[in-house]
């Protein structure tokens, strides 16, 4: 190593800095920026993991030190690299004042959370529907209607002309022979 001042070779911080500079080698900013601008969200990658990866890639790009420029570049690459095209279109429609990095990240997170919840609800609804379609109802007051047609025919055959009448039926609000309510059966 070449030392700028005498005695630097004995200072730990100076030796460490020289060693890091030596190991770091030359950085190809063009390649780093290419990787940053071309990085797309991978299938199944969460928005937070995607943003973390972009933030790491951005560090080696030697962009201007202005935070507004860095934030706007990161925001633009996030929007361009999103896997979900509907979310991408929504973010592109944001008013310029609302199109900040924090607002874009918040929108992405909310979209991801709502999609996860929606998928879970679909799975739960499908499971509930499977359970109800496979098992006969055993709740009190409910019947198994598997053989309803045969049951209705038997009831109609057994009813005679002298069957008692129901006036103002609680199910259909009309009058009819007992056991022959069209709304209840």
Secondary structure as UniProt FT lines:
FT   TURN            6..7
FT   HELIX           8..10
FT   HELIX           12..24
FT   HELIX           29..38
FT   TURN            43..44
FT   HELIX           47..59
FT   TURN            60..61
FT   HELIX           67..81
FT   HELIX           85..92
FT   HELIX           96..98
FT   HELIX           101..134
FT   TURN            140..141
FT   TURN            146..147
FT   HELIX           148..158
FT   TURN            161..162
FT   STRAND          165..166
FT   TURN            170..172
FT   STRAND          176..177
FT   TURN            178..179
FT   TURN            182..184
//
